[in-house]
């Protein structure tokens, strides 16, 4: 999630489909080996959980996410 947060700071609000190509290959591979492939859908679910709990990210218009201030 730290890597995603850094991308959002650099590029602003992004959708999960826009975030995935910006992640390091080792991150995507590690997610696949650990539990499940990192797809736009799984990434959205993981980010939605953090938005719900008020951690790391906030939801924006058109399915975009931004880094939460603070």
Predicted model as a PDB file, atoms N, CA, C, CB and O in Angstrom, pLDDT in the B-factor column:
MODEL        1                                                                  
ATOM      1  N   UNK A   1       0.818  -1.185   0.000  1.00 87.00           N  
ATOM      2  CA  UNK A   1       0.000   0.000   0.000  1.00 87.00           C  
ATOM      3  C   UNK A   1       0.869   1.259   0.000  1.00 87.00           C  
ATOM      4  CB  UNK A   1      -0.934  -0.008   1.200  1.00 87.00           C  
ATOM      5  O   UNK A   1       0.465   2.303  -0.512  1.00 87.00           O  
ATOM      6  N   UNK A   2       2.059   1.148   0.577  1.00 90.00           N  
ATOM      7  CA  UNK A   2       2.970   2.292   0.584  1.00 90.00           C  
ATOM      8  C   UNK A   2       3.360   2.662  -0.842  1.00 90.00           C  
ATOM      9  CB  UNK A   2       4.228   1.983   1.422  1.00 90.00           C  
ATOM     10  O   UNK A   2       3.434   3.842  -1.186  1.00 90.00           O  
ATOM     11  N   UNK A   3       3.604   1.667  -1.655  1.00 93.00           N  
ATOM     12  CA  UNK A   3       3.970   1.915  -3.053  1.00 93.00           C  
ATOM     13  C   UNK A   3       2.830   2.610  -3.800  1.00 93.00           C  
ATOM     14  CB  UNK A   3       4.337   0.591  -3.755  1.00 93.00           C  
ATOM     15  O   UNK A   3       3.071   3.514  -4.600  1.00 93.00           O  
ATOM     16  N   UNK A   4       1.616   2.197  -3.544  1.00 93.00           N  
ATOM     17  CA  UNK A   4       0.445   2.823  -4.169  1.00 93.00           C  
ATOM     18  C   UNK A   4       0.306   4.261  -3.683  1.00 93.00           C  
ATOM     19  CB  UNK A   4      -0.846   2.020  -3.855  1.00 93.00           C  
ATOM     20  O   UNK A   4       0.041   5.165  -4.476  1.00 93.00           O  
ATOM     21  N   UNK A   5       0.485   4.471  -2.386  1.00 92.00           N  
ATOM     22  CA  UNK A   5       0.389   5.825  -1.837  1.00 92.00           C  
ATOM     23  C   UNK A   5       1.401   6.755  -2.498  1.00 92.00           C  
ATOM     24  CB  UNK A   5       0.606   5.805  -0.318  1.00 92.00           C  
ATOM     25  O   UNK A   5       1.082   7.907  -2.792  1.00 92.00           O  
ATOM     26  N   UNK A   6       2.615   6.266  -2.733  1.00 93.00           N  
ATOM     27  CA  UNK A   6       3.633   7.084  -3.390  1.00 93.00           C  
ATOM     28  C   UNK A   6       3.228   7.434  -4.827  1.00 93.00           C  
ATOM     29  CB  UNK A   6       4.980   6.351  -3.388  1.00 93.00           C  
ATOM     30  O   UNK A   6       3.448   8.557  -5.281  1.00 93.00           O  
ATOM     31  N   UNK A   7       2.636   6.468  -5.540  1.00 94.00           N  
ATOM     32  CA  UNK A   7       2.153   6.730  -6.897  1.00 94.00           C  
ATOM     33  C   UNK A   7       1.081   7.821  -6.891  1.00 94.00           C  
ATOM     34  CB  UNK A   7       1.595   5.441  -7.527  1.00 94.00           C  
ATOM     35  O   UNK A   7       1.074   8.700  -7.753  1.00 94.00           O  
ATOM     36  N   UNK A   8       0.186   7.756  -5.920  1.00 94.00           N  
ATOM     37  CA  UNK A   8      -0.899   8.725  -5.857  1.00 94.00           C  
ATOM     38  C   UNK A   8      -0.386  10.124  -5.541  1.00 94.00           C  
ATOM     39  CB  UNK A   8      -1.920   8.299  -4.818  1.00 94.00           C  
ATOM     40  O   UNK A   8      -0.946  11.112  -6.016  1.00 94.00           O  
ATOM     41  N   UNK A   9       0.663  10.215  -4.750  1.00 93.00           N  
ATOM     42  CA  UNK A   9       1.255  11.520  -4.459  1.00 93.00           C  
ATOM     43  C   UNK A   9       1.869  12.098  -5.728  1.00 93.00           C  
ATOM     44  CB  UNK A   9       2.322  11.406  -3.340  1.00 93.00           C  
ATOM     45  O   UNK A   9       1.719  13.287  -6.010  1.00 93.00           O  
ATOM     46  N   UNK A  10       2.561  11.255  -6.490  1.00 94.00           N  
ATOM     47  CA  UNK A  10       3.227  11.700  -7.715  1.00 94.00           C  
ATOM     48  C   UNK A  10       2.244  12.081  -8.815  1.00 94.00           C  
ATOM     49  CB  UNK A  10       4.150  10.620  -8.220  1.00 94.00           C  
ATOM     50  O   UNK A  10       2.420  13.099  -9.485  1.00 94.00           O  
ATOM     51  N   UNK A  11       1.215  11.268  -9.001  1.00 93.00           N  
ATOM     52  CA  UNK A  11       0.336  11.401 -10.169  1.00 93.00           C  
ATOM     53  C   UNK A  11      -1.061  11.919  -9.871  1.00 93.00           C  
ATOM     54  CB  UNK A  11       0.217  10.092 -10.836  1.00 93.00           C  
ATOM     55  O   UNK A  11      -1.805  12.228 -10.802  1.00 93.00           O  
ATOM     56  N   UNK A  12      -1.437  12.023  -8.618  1.00 91.00           N  
ATOM     57  CA  UNK A  12      -2.781  12.458  -8.282  1.00 91.00           C  
ATOM     58  C   UNK A  12      -3.759  11.284  -8.274  1.00 91.00           C  
ATOM     59  CB  UNK A  12      -3.249  13.525  -9.262  1.00 91.00           C  
ATOM     60  O   UNK A  12      -3.337  10.130  -8.186  1.00 91.00           O  
ATOM     61  N   UNK A  13      -5.048  11.563  -8.363  1.00 94.00           N  
ATOM     62  CA  UNK A  13      -6.081  10.532  -8.314  1.00 94.00           C  
ATOM     63  C   UNK A  13      -5.998   9.571  -9.483  1.00 94.00           C  
ATOM     64  CB  UNK A  13      -7.442  11.166  -8.282  1.00 94.00           C  
ATOM     65  O   UNK A  13      -5.930   9.987 -10.639  1.00 94.00           O  
ATOM     66  N   UNK A  14      -6.006   8.272  -9.171  1.00 96.00           N  
ATOM     67  CA  UNK A  14      -5.915   7.233 -10.197  1.00 96.00           C  
ATOM     68  C   UNK A  14      -6.932   6.138  -9.931  1.00 96.00           C  
ATOM     69  CB  UNK A  14      -4.499   6.640 -10.250  1.00 96.00           C  
ATOM     70  O   UNK A  14      -7.361   5.938  -8.795  1.00 96.00           O  
ATOM     71  N   UNK A  15      -7.315   5.432 -10.985  1.00 97.00           N  
ATOM     72  CA  UNK A  15      -8.167   4.251 -10.853  1.00 97.00           C  
ATOM     73  C   UNK A  15      -7.264   3.043 -10.614  1.00 97.00           C  
ATOM     74  CB  UNK A  15      -9.067   4.045 -12.128  1.00 97.00           C  
ATOM     75  O   UNK A  15      -6.067   3.110 -10.892  1.00 97.00           O  
ATOM     76  N   UNK A  16      -7.816   1.938 -10.103  1.00 96.00           N  
ATOM     77  CA  UNK A  16      -7.002   0.731  -9.939  1.00 96.00           C  
ATOM     78  C   UNK A  16      -6.335   0.284 -11.250  1.00 96.00           C  
ATOM     79  CB  UNK A  16      -7.866  -0.398  -9.394  1.00 96.00           C  
ATOM     80  O   UNK A  16      -5.197  -0.184 -11.231  1.00 96.00           O  
ATOM     81  N   UNK A  17      -7.022   0.423 -12.371  1.00 96.00           N  
ATOM     82  CA  UNK A  17      -6.441   0.046 -13.667  1.00 96.00           C  
ATOM     83  C   UNK A  17      -5.252   0.929 -14.030  1.00 96.00           C  
ATOM     84  CB  UNK A  17      -7.499   0.129 -14.767  1.00 96.00           C  
ATOM     85  O   UNK A  17      -4.337   0.483 -14.721  1.00 96.00           O  
ATOM     86  N   UNK A  18      -5.259   2.163 -13.574  1.00 96.00           N  
ATOM     87  CA  UNK A  18      -4.145   3.072 -13.834  1.00 96.00           C  
ATOM     88  C   UNK A  18      -2.998   2.862 -12.840  1.00 96.00           C  
ATOM     89  CB  UNK A  18      -4.626   4.521 -13.774  1.00 96.00           C  
ATOM     90  O   UNK A  18      -1.846   3.172 -13.142  1.00 96.00           O  
ATOM     91  N   UNK A  19      -3.314   2.343 -11.675  1.00 96.00           N  
ATOM     92  CA  UNK A  19      -2.303   2.107 -10.642  1.00 96.00           C  
ATOM     93  C   UNK A  19      -1.457   0.879 -10.969  1.00 96.00           C  
ATOM     94  CB  UNK A  19      -2.970   1.936  -9.272  1.00 96.00           C  
ATOM     95  O   UNK A  19      -0.236   0.911 -10.819  1.00 96.00           O  
ATOM     96  N   UNK A  20      -2.091  -0.191 -11.409  1.00 95.00           N  
ATOM     97  CA  UNK A  20      -1.377  -1.461 -11.619  1.00 95.00           C  
ATOM     98  C   UNK A  20      -0.122  -1.352 -12.486  1.00 95.00           C  
ATOM     99  CB  UNK A  20      -2.303  -2.448 -12.242  1.00 95.00           C  
ATOM    100  O   UNK A  20       0.909  -1.898 -12.094  1.00 95.00           O  
ATOM    101  N   UNK A  21      -0.147  -0.686 -13.632  1.00 95.00           N  
ATOM    102  CA  UNK A  21       1.082  -0.602 -14.436  1.00 95.00           C  
ATOM    103  C   UNK A  21       2.214   0.164 -13.747  1.00 95.00           C  
ATOM    104  CB  UNK A  21       0.777   0.054 -15.758  1.00 95.00           C  
ATOM    105  O   UNK A  21       3.377   0.006 -14.119  1.00 95.00           O  
ATOM    106  N   UNK A  22       1.895   0.976 -12.767  1.00 95.00           N  
ATOM    107  CA  UNK A  22       2.911   1.744 -12.060  1.00 95.00           C  
ATOM    108  C   UNK A  22       3.580   0.995 -10.922  1.00 95.00           C  
ATOM    109  CB  UNK A  22       2.308   2.983 -11.530  1.00 95.00           C  
ATOM    110  O   UNK A  22       4.569   1.466 -10.361  1.00 95.00           O  
ATOM    111  N   UNK A  23       3.040  -0.180 -10.578  1.00 94.00           N  
ATOM    112  CA  UNK A  23       3.623  -0.971  -9.499  1.00 94.00           C  
ATOM    113  C   UNK A  23       4.817  -1.770  -9.998  1.00 94.00           C  
ATOM    114  CB  UNK A  23       2.576  -1.908  -8.896  1.00 94.00           C  
ATOM    115  O   UNK A  23       4.879  -2.163 -11.163  1.00 94.00           O  
ATOM    116  N   UNK A  24       5.757  -2.002  -9.099  1.00 94.00           N  
ATOM    117  CA  UNK A  24       6.928  -2.806  -9.452  1.00 94.00           C  
ATOM    118  C   UNK A  24       6.496  -4.243  -9.730  1.00 94.00           C  
ATOM    119  CB  UNK A  24       7.992  -2.764  -8.319  1.00 94.00           C  
ATOM    120  O   UNK A  24       5.541  -4.738  -9.132  1.00 94.00           O  
ATOM    121  N   UNK A  25       7.197  -4.901 -10.632  1.00 94.00           N  
ATOM    122  CA  UNK A  25       6.883  -6.292 -10.988  1.00 94.00           C  
ATOM    123  C   UNK A  25       6.960  -7.199  -9.767  1.00 94.00           C  
ATOM    124  CB  UNK A  25       7.841  -6.798 -12.077  1.00 94.00           C  
ATOM    125  O   UNK A  25       6.163  -8.127  -9.631  1.00 94.00           O  
ATOM    126  N   UNK A  26       7.901  -6.939  -8.890  1.00 94.00           N  
ATOM    127  CA  UNK A  26       8.049  -7.770  -7.697  1.00 94.00           C  
ATOM    128  C   UNK A  26       6.833  -7.643  -6.777  1.00 94.00           C  
ATOM    129  CB  UNK A  26       9.323  -7.386  -6.939  1.00 94.00           C  
ATOM    130  O   UNK A  26       6.482  -8.602  -6.089  1.00 94.00           O  
ATOM    131  N   UNK A  27       6.199  -6.495  -6.756  1.00 90.00           N  
ATOM    132  CA  UNK A  27       5.001  -6.298  -5.944  1.00 90.00           C  
ATOM    133  C   UNK A  27       3.837  -7.119  -6.490  1.00 90.00           C  
ATOM    134  CB  UNK A  27       4.625  -4.810  -5.895  1.00 90.00           C  
ATOM    135  O   UNK A  27       3.139  -7.804  -5.742  1.00 90.00           O  
ATOM    136  N   UNK A  28       3.643  -7.040  -7.785  1.00 90.00           N  
ATOM    137  CA  UNK A  28       2.550  -7.788  -8.423  1.00 90.00           C  
ATOM    138  C   UNK A  28       2.789  -9.288  -8.293  1.00 90.00           C  
ATOM    139  CB  UNK A  28       2.415  -7.397  -9.915  1.00 90.00           C  
ATOM    140  O   UNK A  28       1.864 -10.042  -7.992  1.00 90.00           O  
ATOM    141  N   UNK A  29       4.020  -9.719  -8.517  1.00 91.00           N  
ATOM    142  CA  UNK A  29       4.355 -11.141  -8.414  1.00 91.00           C  
ATOM    143  C   UNK A  29       4.192 -11.628  -6.975  1.00 91.00           C  
ATOM    144  CB  UNK A  29       5.795 -11.394  -8.903  1.00 91.00           C  
ATOM    145  O   UNK A  29       3.672 -12.720  -6.743  1.00 91.00           O  
ATOM    146  N   UNK A  30       4.633 -10.824  -6.015  1.00 90.00           N  
ATOM    147  CA  UNK A  30       4.509 -11.200  -4.611  1.00 90.00           C  
ATOM    148  C   UNK A  30       3.070 -11.373  -4.185  1.00 90.00           C  
ATOM    149  CB  UNK A  30       5.170 -10.174  -3.741  1.00 90.00           C  
ATOM    150  O   UNK A  30       2.754 -12.282  -3.417  1.00 90.00           O  
ATOM    151  N   UNK A  31       2.193 -10.513  -4.673  1.00 86.00           N  
ATOM    152  CA  UNK A  31       0.765 -10.633  -4.350  1.00 86.00           C  
ATOM    153  C   UNK A  31       0.208 -11.933  -4.907  1.00 86.00           C  
ATOM    154  CB  UNK A  31      -0.030  -9.430  -4.908  1.00 86.00           C  
ATOM    155  O   UNK A  31      -0.583 -12.611  -4.250  1.00 86.00           O  
ATOM    156  N   UNK A  32       0.623 -12.279  -6.119  1.00 84.00           N  
ATOM    157  CA  UNK A  32       0.151 -13.516  -6.753  1.00 84.00           C  
ATOM    158  C   UNK A  32       0.635 -14.733  -5.974  1.00 84.00           C  
ATOM    159  CB  UNK A  32       0.633 -13.595  -8.218  1.00 84.00           C  
ATOM    160  O   UNK A  32      -0.136 -15.664  -5.738  1.00 84.00           O  
ATOM    161  N   UNK A  33       1.890 -14.734  -5.578  1.00 87.00           N  
ATOM    162  CA  UNK A  33       2.444 -15.869  -4.841  1.00 87.00           C  
ATOM    163  C   UNK A  33       1.899 -15.957  -3.425  1.00 87.00           C  
ATOM    164  CB  UNK A  33       3.952 -15.774  -4.800  1.00 87.00           C  
ATOM    165  O   UNK A  33       1.754 -17.052  -2.881  1.00 87.00           O  
ATOM    166  N   UNK A  34       1.598 -14.815  -2.826  1.00 84.00           N  
ATOM    167  CA  UNK A  34       1.128 -14.802  -1.444  1.00 84.00           C  
ATOM    168  C   UNK A  34      -0.309 -15.284  -1.291  1.00 84.00           C  
ATOM    169  CB  UNK A  34       1.248 -13.419  -0.885  1.00 84.00           C  
ATOM    170  O   UNK A  34      -0.603 -16.131  -0.448  1.00 84.00           O  
ATOM    171  N   UNK A  35      -1.195 -14.740  -2.108  1.00 79.00           N  
ATOM    172  CA  UNK A  35      -2.601 -15.061  -1.901  1.00 79.00           C  
ATOM    173  C   UNK A  35      -3.404 -15.138  -3.193  1.00 79.00           C  
ATOM    174  CB  UNK A  35      -3.218 -14.047  -0.998  1.00 79.00           C  
ATOM    175  O   UNK A  35      -4.005 -16.171  -3.489  1.00 79.00           O  
ATOM    176  N   UNK A  36      -3.419 -14.049  -3.966  1.00 85.00           N  
ATOM    177  CA  UNK A  36      -4.230 -14.012  -5.168  1.00 85.00           C  
ATOM    178  C   UNK A  36      -3.624 -13.027  -6.165  1.00 85.00           C  
ATOM    179  CB  UNK A  36      -5.686 -13.627  -4.832  1.00 85.00           C  
ATOM    180  O   UNK A  36      -2.905 -12.110  -5.770  1.00 85.00           O  
ATOM    181  N   UNK A  37      -3.909 -13.211  -7.452  1.00 89.00           N  
ATOM    182  CA  UNK A  37      -3.389 -12.269  -8.453  1.00 89.00           C  
ATOM    183  C   UNK A  37      -3.902 -10.852  -8.186  1.00 89.00           C  
ATOM    184  CB  UNK A  37      -3.791 -12.718  -9.877  1.00 89.00           C  
ATOM    185  O   UNK A  37      -5.048 -10.654  -7.781  1.00 89.00           O  
ATOM    186  N   UNK A  38      -3.044  -9.894  -8.417  1.00 91.00           N  
ATOM    187  CA  UNK A  38      -3.423  -8.498  -8.215  1.00 91.00           C  
ATOM    188  C   UNK A  38      -4.030  -7.971  -9.508  1.00 91.00           C  
ATOM    189  CB  UNK A  38      -2.196  -7.633  -7.779  1.00 91.00           C  
ATOM    190  O   UNK A  38      -3.319  -7.629 -10.453  1.00 91.00           O  
ATOM    191  N   UNK A  39      -5.345  -7.911  -9.531  1.00 93.00           N  
ATOM    192  CA  UNK A  39      -6.094  -7.420 -10.683  1.00 93.00           C  
ATOM    193  C   UNK A  39      -6.712  -6.080 -10.295  1.00 93.00           C  
ATOM    194  CB  UNK A  39      -7.196  -8.450 -11.138  1.00 93.00           C  
ATOM    195  O   UNK A  39      -6.706  -5.724  -9.116  1.00 93.00           O  
ATOM    196  N   UNK A  40      -7.244  -5.331 -11.261  1.00 95.00           N  
ATOM    197  CA  UNK A  40      -7.927  -4.092 -10.888  1.00 95.00           C  
ATOM    198  C   UNK A  40      -9.047  -4.331  -9.862  1.00 95.00           C  
ATOM    199  CB  UNK A  40      -8.502  -3.424 -12.134  1.00 95.00           C  
ATOM    200  O   UNK A  40      -9.258  -3.508  -8.971  1.00 95.00           O  
ATOM    201  N   UNK A  41      -9.749  -5.436  -9.988  1.00 95.00           N  
ATOM    202  CA  UNK A  41     -10.842  -5.745  -9.054  1.00 95.00           C  
ATOM    203  C   UNK A  41     -10.360  -6.017  -7.640  1.00 95.00           C  
ATOM    204  CB  UNK A  41     -11.618  -6.935  -9.547  1.00 95.00           C  
ATOM    205  O   UNK A  41     -10.928  -5.497  -6.680  1.00 95.00           O  
ATOM    206  N   UNK A  42      -9.305  -6.836  -7.500  1.00 93.00           N  
ATOM    207  CA  UNK A  42      -8.799  -7.114  -6.159  1.00 93.00           C  
ATOM    208  C   UNK A  42      -8.156  -5.874  -5.546  1.00 93.00           C  
ATOM    209  CB  UNK A  42      -7.791  -8.264  -6.198  1.00 93.00           C  
ATOM    210  O   UNK A  42      -8.279  -5.635  -4.345  1.00 93.00           O  
ATOM    211  N   UNK A  43      -7.475  -5.094  -6.365  1.00 94.00           N  
ATOM    212  CA  UNK A  43      -6.874  -3.860  -5.867  1.00 94.00           C  
ATOM    213  C   UNK A  43      -7.959  -2.893  -5.395  1.00 94.00           C  
ATOM    214  CB  UNK A  43      -6.005  -3.201  -6.959  1.00 94.00           C  
ATOM    215  O   UNK A  43      -7.803  -2.252  -4.355  1.00 94.00           O  
ATOM    216  N   UNK A  44      -9.048  -2.782  -6.142  1.00 95.00           N  
ATOM    217  CA  UNK A  44     -10.169  -1.919  -5.753  1.00 95.00           C  
ATOM    218  C   UNK A  44     -10.743  -2.374  -4.413  1.00 95.00           C  
ATOM    219  CB  UNK A  44     -11.271  -1.929  -6.842  1.00 95.00           C  
ATOM    220  O   UNK A  44     -11.004  -1.549  -3.537  1.00 95.00           O  
ATOM    221  N   UNK A  45     -10.939  -3.681  -4.251  1.00 94.00           N  
ATOM    222  CA  UNK A  45     -11.478  -4.199  -2.993  1.00 94.00           C  
ATOM    223  C   UNK A  45     -10.572  -3.860  -1.814  1.00 94.00           C  
ATOM    224  CB  UNK A  45     -11.671  -5.712  -3.082  1.00 94.00           C  
ATOM    225  O   UNK A  45     -11.052  -3.434  -0.764  1.00 94.00           O  
ATOM    226  N   UNK A  46      -9.275  -4.047  -1.983  1.00 93.00           N  
ATOM    227  CA  UNK A  46      -8.325  -3.769  -0.911  1.00 93.00           C  
ATOM    228  C   UNK A  46      -8.301  -2.278  -0.568  1.00 93.00           C  
ATOM    229  CB  UNK A  46      -6.923  -4.242  -1.310  1.00 93.00           C  
ATOM    230  O   UNK A  46      -8.205  -1.906   0.602  1.00 93.00           O  
ATOM    231  N   UNK A  47      -8.387  -1.445  -1.579  1.00 95.00           N  
ATOM    232  CA  UNK A  47      -8.380  -0.003  -1.335  1.00 95.00           C  
ATOM    233  C   UNK A  47      -9.702   0.447  -0.704  1.00 95.00           C  
ATOM    234  CB  UNK A  47      -8.127   0.764  -2.650  1.00 95.00           C  
ATOM    235  O   UNK A  47      -9.707   1.333   0.151  1.00 95.00           O  
ATOM    236  N   UNK A  48     -10.824  -0.155  -1.121  1.00 96.00           N  
ATOM    237  CA  UNK A  48     -12.124   0.185  -0.540  1.00 96.00           C  
ATOM    238  C   UNK A  48     -12.162  -0.107   0.957  1.00 96.00           C  
ATOM    239  CB  UNK A  48     -13.238  -0.585  -1.249  1.00 96.00           C  
ATOM    240  O   UNK A  48     -12.759   0.651   1.722  1.00 96.00           O  
ATOM    241  N   UNK A  49     -11.530  -1.196   1.378  1.00 96.00           N  
ATOM    242  CA  UNK A  49     -11.471  -1.526   2.808  1.00 96.00           C  
ATOM    243  C   UNK A  49     -10.748  -0.412   3.563  1.00 96.00           C  
ATOM    244  CB  UNK A  49     -10.755  -2.891   3.035  1.00 96.00           C  
ATOM    245  O   UNK A  49     -11.185   0.002   4.636  1.00 96.00           O  
ATOM    246  N   UNK A  50      -9.660   0.062   3.008  1.00 95.00           N  
ATOM    247  CA  UNK A  50      -8.904   1.129   3.658  1.00 95.00           C  
ATOM    248  C   UNK A  50      -9.674   2.450   3.646  1.00 95.00           C  
ATOM    249  CB  UNK A  50      -7.550   1.308   2.973  1.00 95.00           C  
ATOM    250  O   UNK A  50      -9.600   3.213   4.609  1.00 95.00           O  
ATOM    251  N   UNK A  51     -10.403   2.727   2.581  1.00 96.00           N  
ATOM    252  CA  UNK A  51     -11.239   3.936   2.536  1.00 96.00           C  
ATOM    253  C   UNK A  51     -12.316   3.844   3.612  1.00 96.00           C  
ATOM    254  CB  UNK A  51     -11.889   4.120   1.124  1.00 96.00           C  
ATOM    255  O   UNK A  51     -12.563   4.812   4.330  1.00 96.00           O  
ATOM    256  N   UNK A  52     -12.950   2.692   3.725  1.00 96.00           N  
ATOM    257  CA  UNK A  52     -14.011   2.487   4.713  1.00 96.00           C  
ATOM    258  C   UNK A  52     -13.505   2.755   6.129  1.00 96.00           C  
ATOM    259  CB  UNK A  52     -14.565   1.059   4.614  1.00 96.00           C  
ATOM    260  O   UNK A  52     -14.213   3.350   6.941  1.00 96.00           O  
ATOM    261  N   UNK A  53     -12.286   2.318   6.422  1.00 96.00           N  
ATOM    262  CA  UNK A  53     -11.718   2.480   7.766  1.00 96.00           C  
ATOM    263  C   UNK A  53     -10.963   3.801   7.933  1.00 96.00           C  
ATOM    264  CB  UNK A  53     -10.785   1.322   8.072  1.00 96.00           C  
ATOM    265  O   UNK A  53     -10.376   4.058   8.984  1.00 96.00           O  
ATOM    266  N   UNK A  54     -10.984   4.636   6.889  1.00 93.00           N  
ATOM    267  CA  UNK A  54     -10.340   5.942   6.979  1.00 93.00           C  
ATOM    268  C   UNK A  54      -8.821   5.881   7.021  1.00 93.00           C  
ATOM    269  CB  UNK A  54     -10.832   6.652   8.187  1.00 93.00           C  
ATOM    270  O   UNK A  54      -8.178   6.707   7.669  1.00 93.00           O  
ATOM    271  N   UNK A  55      -8.246   4.895   6.324  1.00 93.00           N  
ATOM    272  CA  UNK A  55      -6.798   4.718   6.338  1.00 93.00           C  
ATOM    273  C   UNK A  55      -6.224   4.834   4.930  1.00 93.00           C  
ATOM    274  CB  UNK A  55      -6.431   3.362   6.948  1.00 93.00           C  
ATOM    275  O   UNK A  55      -6.758   4.253   3.986  1.00 93.00           O  
ATOM    276  N   UNK A  56      -5.163   5.568   4.796  1.00 92.00           N  
ATOM    277  CA  UNK A  56      -4.331   5.678   3.590  1.00 92.00           C  
ATOM    278  C   UNK A  56      -4.961   6.392   2.396  1.00 92.00           C  
ATOM    279  CB  UNK A  56      -3.944   4.333   3.164  1.00 92.00           C  
ATOM    280  O   UNK A  56      -4.340   7.290   1.828  1.00 92.00           O  
ATOM    281  N   UNK A  57      -6.180   6.013   2.003  1.00 95.00           N  
ATOM    282  CA  UNK A  57      -6.758   6.502   0.764  1.00 95.00           C  
ATOM    283  C   UNK A  57      -8.128   7.121   0.976  1.00 95.00           C  
ATOM    284  CB  UNK A  57      -6.854   5.385  -0.236  1.00 95.00           C  
ATOM    285  O   UNK A  57      -8.792   6.881   1.984  1.00 95.00           O  
ATOM    286  N   UNK A  58      -8.534   7.925  -0.003  1.00 95.00           N  
ATOM    287  CA  UNK A  58      -9.906   8.435  -0.029  1.00 95.00           C  
ATOM    288  C   UNK A  58     -10.445   8.235  -1.442  1.00 95.00           C  
ATOM    289  CB  UNK A  58      -9.970   9.954   0.400  1.00 95.00           C  
ATOM    290  O   UNK A  58      -9.706   8.305  -2.423  1.00 95.00           O  
ATOM    291  N   UNK A  59     -11.741   7.986  -1.521  1.00 95.00           N  
ATOM    292  CA  UNK A  59     -12.386   7.777  -2.817  1.00 95.00           C  
ATOM    293  C   UNK A  59     -12.652   9.118  -3.483  1.00 95.00           C  
ATOM    294  CB  UNK A  59     -13.702   6.983  -2.656  1.00 95.00           C  
ATOM    295  O   UNK A  59     -12.991  10.099  -2.821  1.00 95.00           O  
ATOM    296  N   UNK A  60     -12.495   9.146  -4.780  1.00 94.00           N  
ATOM    297  CA  UNK A  60     -12.766  10.335  -5.578  1.00 94.00           C  
ATOM    298  C   UNK A  60     -13.795   9.980  -6.641  1.00 94.00           C  
ATOM    299  CB  UNK A  60     -11.462  10.891  -6.227  1.00 94.00           C  
ATOM    300  O   UNK A  60     -14.254   8.840  -6.712  1.00 94.00           O  
ATOM    301  N   UNK A  61     -14.154  10.948  -7.460  1.00 93.00           N  
ATOM    302  CA  UNK A  61     -15.109  10.720  -8.544  1.00 93.00           C  
ATOM    303  C   UNK A  61     -14.553   9.755  -9.574  1.00 93.00           C  
ATOM    304  CB  UNK A  61     -15.479  12.036  -9.215  1.00 93.00           C  
ATOM    305  O   UNK A  61     -13.340   9.602  -9.716  1.00 93.00           O  
ATOM    306  N   UNK A  62     -15.464   9.105 -10.291  1.00 92.00           N  
ATOM    307  CA  UNK A  62     -15.148   8.234 -11.418  1.00 92.00           C  
ATOM    308  C   UNK A  62     -14.240   7.066 -11.045  1.00 92.00           C  
ATOM    309  CB  UNK A  62     -14.505   9.036 -12.505  1.00 92.00           C  
ATOM    310  O   UNK A  62     -13.408   6.653 -11.854  1.00 92.00           O  
ATOM    311  N   UNK A  63     -14.385   6.529  -9.837  1.00 94.00           N  
ATOM    312  CA  UNK A  63     -13.620   5.351  -9.429  1.00 94.00           C  
ATOM    313  C   UNK A  63     -12.158   5.611  -9.134  1.00 94.00           C  
ATOM    314  CB  UNK A  63     -13.713   4.325 -10.475  1.00 94.00           C  
ATOM    315  O   UNK A  63     -11.354   4.680  -9.098  1.00 94.00           O  
ATOM    316  N   UNK A  64     -11.811   6.862  -8.925  1.00 97.00           N  
ATOM    317  CA  UNK A  64     -10.416   7.221  -8.644  1.00 97.00           C  
ATOM    318  C   UNK A  64     -10.171   7.240  -7.133  1.00 97.00           C  
ATOM    319  CB  UNK A  64     -10.069   8.602  -9.265  1.00 97.00           C  
ATOM    320  O   UNK A  64     -11.087   7.423  -6.330  1.00 97.00           O  
ATOM    321  N   UNK A  65      -8.915   7.046  -6.786  1.00 96.00           N  
ATOM    322  CA  UNK A  65      -8.493   7.101  -5.382  1.00 96.00           C  
ATOM    323  C   UNK A  65      -7.369   8.117  -5.256  1.00 96.00           C  
ATOM    324  CB  UNK A  65      -8.035   5.695  -4.867  1.00 96.00           C  
ATOM    325  O   UNK A  65      -6.598   8.330  -6.192  1.00 96.00           O  
ATOM    326  N   UNK A  66      -7.288   8.736  -4.093  1.00 96.00           N  
ATOM    327  CA  UNK A  66      -6.221   9.697  -3.806  1.00 96.00           C  
ATOM    328  C   UNK A  66      -5.639   9.340  -2.435  1.00 96.00           C  
ATOM    329  CB  UNK A  66      -6.757  11.192  -3.836  1.00 96.00           C  
ATOM    330  O   UNK A  66      -6.269   8.649  -1.634  1.00 96.00           O  
ATOM    331  N   UNK A  67      -4.450   9.817  -2.195  1.00 95.00           N  
ATOM    332  CA  UNK A  67      -3.825   9.610  -0.896  1.00 95.00           C  
ATOM    333  C   UNK A  67      -4.562  10.457   0.117  1.00 95.00           C  
ATOM    334  CB  UNK A  67      -2.307   9.961  -0.927  1.00 95.00           C  
ATOM    335  O   UNK A  67      -4.841  11.632  -0.125  1.00 95.00           O  
ATOM    336  N   UNK A  68      -4.871   9.867   1.237  1.00 90.00           N  
ATOM    337  CA  UNK A  68      -5.570  10.582   2.314  1.00 90.00           C  
ATOM    338  C   UNK A  68      -4.583  11.540   2.982  1.00 90.00           C  
ATOM    339  CB  UNK A  68      -6.177   9.579   3.365  1.00 90.00           C  
ATOM    340  O   UNK A  68      -3.443  11.174   3.266  1.00 90.00           O  
ATOM    341  N   UNK A  69      -5.026  12.741   3.223  1.00 84.00           N  
ATOM    342  CA  UNK A  69      -4.181  13.745   3.870  1.00 84.00           C  
ATOM    343  C   UNK A  69      -3.903  13.327   5.320  1.00 84.00           C  
ATOM    344  CB  UNK A  69      -4.855  15.151   3.821  1.00 84.00           C  
ATOM    345  O   UNK A  69      -4.771  12.783   6.002  1.00 84.00           O  
ATOM    346  N   UNK A  70      -2.708  13.589   5.758  1.00 70.00           N  
ATOM    347  CA  UNK A  70      -2.382  13.332   7.166  1.00 70.00           C  
ATOM    348  C   UNK A  70      -1.410  12.276   7.405  1.00 70.00           C  
ATOM    349  CB  UNK A  70      -3.553  13.004   7.892  1.00 70.00           C  
ATOM    350  O   UNK A  70      -1.077  11.992   8.556  1.00 70.00           O  
TER     351      UNK A  70                                                      
ENDMDL                                                                          
END                                                                             
